[in-house]
């Protein structure tokens, strides 16, 4: 593992900070940062660039002639006149990408049919900043056996649905000519990333079709723009999703198994998104490349996705306290055994009841996302939503969290027992450290839900008094 870690850090140690998921998943990971959220992608106000690179990764025969290796065969934009440090940084980034575009090894052969797959990966820098790769893997147009290739957009922005649509446009243009892709991507690169709920419209000319206007709309509720819960719902029951959530809340080791890259990355993103407003701060690799399977032996918490073809290698690996999730069969192949007892019973019932009610009425991806995410957000509102009242401000404005008073304020013994464990996690520690630094609570979705809950309690209390 030491050699593996050095190799990862060497290939992914990028120096530049954050600039600007997946559909499905990301093969991610570099060095585990001390204070960097790995799954929750940052909220962007809009205005920054959409992407850094568009790459085409193709399979090229090795010099030995025995098999193939993924190689970047197209890059936009080409960076010139870079300083030495910048050039080294770019080389490290570009050398890491092919491995994650073809994470399933090098046993490839020309094909006549291949199902299109859309997935993503995340490269995490040593400083915790991330670059996301949005991938479309498909068989190029043509006759006879041929090898699949990957279109990969590198960005610092997490908005999977929007980038999937961009990949649709790239793929459509590539069927004509690579030259047609350039003006479209140049227009996208010059456009400003829209604010939540806003739309950016691009004008693009396609030979024999004329000028097209392409609208890219960002979801209004930006905290869910990087996730699609549909795959997770197809693979697991509500009860299993609840147990998965419980394991993630206590920062355990979780391995997802599926054959398709899309399913892996979508499900692992969805599982991580259930932790909102908290961020998974440990190893996070939605699709583990074959050469990095030793990751599952890591003694620290992780959330990773492994293709089903590598199941035996996973089972043969020394692992402790792992939740092994078979997404193909909807089963847990391994578990600790206490997953049903981690969360307070009453709150578990509340989550399951909320998930079950009206699920069949949800039609759009946005409606499904809100329906699934809502009960888990409400869980955190009820257990830790009072955190701001227990941050005491010192003379310099720096806050200090009163941990003991915080969990003792909960009237329910079951809730107190859970929160006493949860406050020791890195999930909570990172969250509360940010709250201590900020003089005012952020005006985000979680804060709105806290205010709504407090208002409901006041109304209920006032109504109870009036009845008396």
N, C-alpha and C positions, 0 to 999 in steps of 0.2 A: 504493500500500500504506500510506503514511503516513496518508491520510485514513481508510482502512479500519481501521487500528489505533486511531486516535483514536475512531472511532465505536464500536468494540468496547469500548474501555476506558471510554468514557462510559456505555454502556448496562449494562456488567457490573461497574462498580467498586463493589462492595458492601463495606461496612465491617465488618459483624459477622463474628466468627470462626466456626469450625466448630461446628455443633450436631449436629446429628446428621446399577446398572447394573445399565439397560438391558436391557430386553431389547432389545436391539439397539441400541442405540445411541445414542448420544448425540450430539447436535449440541452441541459444546462449544467453549468457549474464550473466554477473555477476554484477559488479558494473561499472557504466559508468565512464571511466577514463577521466581525464582532457585532456590528450594529447596522446591518443592512437588511431591510426587508427583501426576501427573495421572491415571494409569490405575488404580493400585492403590488401591482404596478402603480406608479405615482399618478396623481390626478393632475391633468394638464389644463391650464386655463385657455389654451389655444394660442396661436400666433407663431409657434416655432415650426421648423422644417419637418415635413412628413418622414423623410428617410435619409440615410447616409449613403447606402449603396443598393443597387440592384445587381445581383450576380446570377449567372447561370453555371450550375455545377453539373458536369458530365462525367460519365465513367470512361476512363481511358485505360487501355491495356498497359500493364506494368512492363518494365524493360525485360523482365524475365519471360514475359509472354504467357504466363500461366493464368493470371486472373486480372481483375480490374481494380483501379483505385479512383476515388472521386477527385476531380480536378476542376478548378475554376476556369471556365472557357470564355466567359464574357463578364465584363465589369463596367458599370456605369455609376458615377462618373469616374474617369481615370484621374487619379490625383498626380499632379506634376509639381515640380519645384517645392517639394516638401523639405522641411528641415530634417536633419539626421534623426532626431528623436521621434519626430512625427512619422517618418518613413519606417522606422523600426516598429512603432506602434501599429501602423497599418499592416505591416507584414505579419505581426503576431495575430492580429484579428483575422486576416484573410487565411492564414494557415490553419486556424482552428475550425473554420466554418464547414469545409467539405465533410469532415468526420460526422457532424451533426445532421448534414443533409442526407447522408446514407449511413444511419446508425446500425443497420442490420447486417454489417459485415461485407465481405467482398466476394461472396459466392454468387456472382451475377452471370447471366448468359443472355444473349439477344432474345427478345420476346416479340410475339405478334399481338398480344393482348396484355394490358396492365391497368388495373383500376386507378383512377386519379386519387391522390391523397393530398390533403391540406393539413399541415401541422406547423408547429413552431418550436423554437428552442431559445434559450436565454444564456448568454455568456455573462458571467458575473466577474467584475474586476476585483482586485484585492481591496480597493477602496469602497466596494459595495455597489458601485454604479453598474448599470446593466445595459446590454445591447440585445435586442430581441430579433431573432430571425424568423420571418414569416415565409413558409415554404409551400410550394405547389410541385408535387412530384408526379410526372406523367410520362407517357410514351409519346415521343414526337410524331408529328404527322409523317406519313410515308408508307411504303409497301415493304413487305418482308420483315424478317426479324430485326429488331433494333433495341437499343438500350434505353432505359428511362433516363430522364434528366430532371433537374430541380431548378425552378426559379426561386430565388431567395432574396427577399427584401430585408435589409438590415436597418433597424430603426431603434430609437430610444423611447418610442411611444407605444403604450399598450392599448390597442383598440383592434381586437382580432377580427370582428365582423367587417370593419371598414377595410382592413388590409386584405381580407379575403376577396372583397370586391375589386380591389386594385389588382390582385393577382389574376382575377378573371379577365380584366382588360389587357394585362400583359400577355396572357396566354392567347387571347384572341388575336392580338397583333403579331405574335410570333408565328402564327400559322401563315401569315403573309410574308413577313420579312423582319429580321432583327432591326433593320433600319427604321421600321415603323414604330418600334418601341421607343426609340430615343426621344422624339419630340414629345411623346406622351409623358415619359418620366421626367423630362426637363420641365414641362409645365407643372407637373406635380411637385417637383423639387422647388419651384419658385413660388408655389402657393403656400399660404399660411395654414397651419393645422387649425381647424375650426374649434370654437368654444363648444361646450356641451349643448346639444340641441340645434346647433347651427349647421349649415350646409356650405360646402365649397363646390363650385361648378367649374369644370375644366373643358376647354374647347380643344378638340383633337381631330385631325384630318386623317382619314383612312382611304387609300386608293380604292377606286371603284365603289366606294360607299359615301364619300363626301365628308363633310364636317359633322362630327358628333359632339354632343354636349353631355358630359358625364357628371352626375351629381353624387357627391360623397357626403353623407350626413352622419354626424356624430350623435350617439345616443344622448338623450337629455340627462339620464341618470348615469353619470360617468363612473360611479364606483362599480358598476357591473359591465362596463363596456369591453372588458377583457375576458369575458367568460360566456359559455353557453352550457346550461345545465341539462340540456336534452339528452346528451349521451349518458351522463351519470344516471339519469332517471331510467333510461332504457336498460342499463346494466345492473342496477341495484335497487332493492326495495327501500321504502322510507326508513324502516327499522335498521337496515344495514348502513344507510347513509348516516343515520344518527350515531351508530357505533363507530363509523369512520371518523365522524366529526369529534366524538369523544376522545379517540386516540390522538387525533391531531392537536386537540386542545392541550393535552398533556405532553405534547412534543415527543411522540414515540416514533419508532421506525415503521414506515409504511411503504409497501411495495405493491404497485399495480401491475397486473399481467393482462395483456391483450395482444392480438396479432397485428391489428391495424395501428399505424402511427397516429392517425386522426383520433381514434378512440382513446388511445393512451393520453395524448396531450390534452384533449378536451376534458377527460375525466379528472386528470390530476389538477388542471387549472380550476375546475369546478370545486374539487375538494378543498383546495387552498383558499378559494374565494369564500367558502363558508365561514372562514375565520374572521372576516371583516367585522370590526375595524382594525383587527390585529393582523400582523404580517408574519408569515413563516420565515424564520431567521436562520434556517439551517440548510443543509444540502438539499437541493431541489433540482431534479433532473427528469423532466417529463418523459423523455425517451433516452434511455441509457445506451450509448454506442456499445457494440460488442466488446470492443477493446477495453471498456471501462466497467465491466461487470463486477469487478472486485469492489466497487462502491458499496454493494449490498453487505459487505463485511464490516463496513465502517461502524465503530462503536458509538458514534454520536447520532443524534436524531437525523432522520432523512425522510424525504418523500420523493420516490423515484418511480419511473415507469419502465417496464422491461417487456420486450416482445415475447409472446408465448413460446416461441421456438427455443428460447433460452431457459425454459422452466427448470430443466434438470440441473443446469449449472447453478441456478439460484438455490434449489433444494439441497445441493451438495455443499453449499457455502456455509461456513459457521456463522450462525445468526442467533441473537437473543432478543426476546420480547419484540417480535415483529408481527405486524398485521399484514398478511399476504392476501391480496384481493384479486380473485380471478374474475375479471370483467366479462370474459367470454361465457362463463357458466353462472355468474351471479352468486359466487360463494366465497367464503373465507377459507383458504387452504391452511393458514396458520393464524393463531391469535393468542393474546395473552390470557384471555378467559374472563376478564373483569369488565369488558367494554360496556356491558349493559348497566354497570353499577357506578360508572364514573360521574355521570351527570345526576343532579337532583331528580328524584322520580317525578315529582309534580311538573317540573319544567320539561322533562322528557315527554310527558303526556301532552303538554301544551304544544310542543313542536309537532308531534305526530298528528294531533288533531288539526292544527293549522295547515299542515301539508296535505292532509286528506280532504279537507273541505274545499270544494270548488276547483279541484285540480283539472277536471275534464273540461272546465269552462275556459281555461287559459289557452289562447290560440297562438299569439305571436311569441317569438323568442324573448322579447322584452317582458311580456306578461308572465311567461314561465319563469324567467330569471327572478323577477320580483316576488312571485309566489313562493319560490323555493328559498330565496335568500332571506325574505322577511322574517320568518319564525326564528332563524338563527341570530339575526340582528337583535330581535326582541329578547332572546335568551341573554345576550350580553347586556342589554339595557336593564334587565331585571336583576342581574347578578353584579355588575360592576358599573352601571350607569351613574352611580352617585360619586364616582371617583373625584370629580372636580371639587367637591365640598371638603375633601380631605387632603388638599394640597395647600399647605400654609406658606404664605409668601414672606420671605425675609426682607431685610431692609433694601438689599440690592435688587429686589424683584425676583430673585431666584426662588423657585418653589421647592418645598420638601414634602414628600408624600408621607402621610401618617398611616402606615400599613395596618397596624393592629386595630386602631380605631375604625379604619375603613371596613374591615371584614366583620368586626364586632357589631357594626351598625345594622347588619342584616338580621331581621327578626327570625328568619327560618334557619333552624339548625342545619338542615341538609344543604341549604345554599351557603352557609358559613363554611361547612366542611369542604365544599367544592372550591370556594374562593380562596381559602387558606392554601390550597394546593396550586391554584391557578396563578396567584400573585408571585409564585416562585419561578414561573416559566419565563423564558426569554421573550415570548409573545407579549406578556404583560409588561415586563421590565422595559422593553424598547418603547412601548406605547406610553408608559407613565413617565419615562425620561423626557420624551418630547413634550408631554403635558407640563412637566416641571419647568421646562425652558420657556414655554409660552405663557405670557401673562394673561391671555384671554383664550378660552376654549375655541377651537376652530369651528367655523360656522358650516359644518359639513352635514352629510346625511345622518351620521350617527348622532350628532348633537340634536338634530331636529327630532329624531325618534325619542331621545331622552326627554326633550321638552314636552313632546306629545304625551309620553307616559306619565310624567309628573303632573301634567294638566288633568289627565284622566283620573289620577289618584285624588287630586284635589276635588274634582267634581263628584267623585264617588263618596268622598268623605263628607262633603257639603250636603249631598243628597241624603246620606245616612243621618246627619244631624236634623235635617228638616223633617224626616219621617218620625223621629222621636218627638 
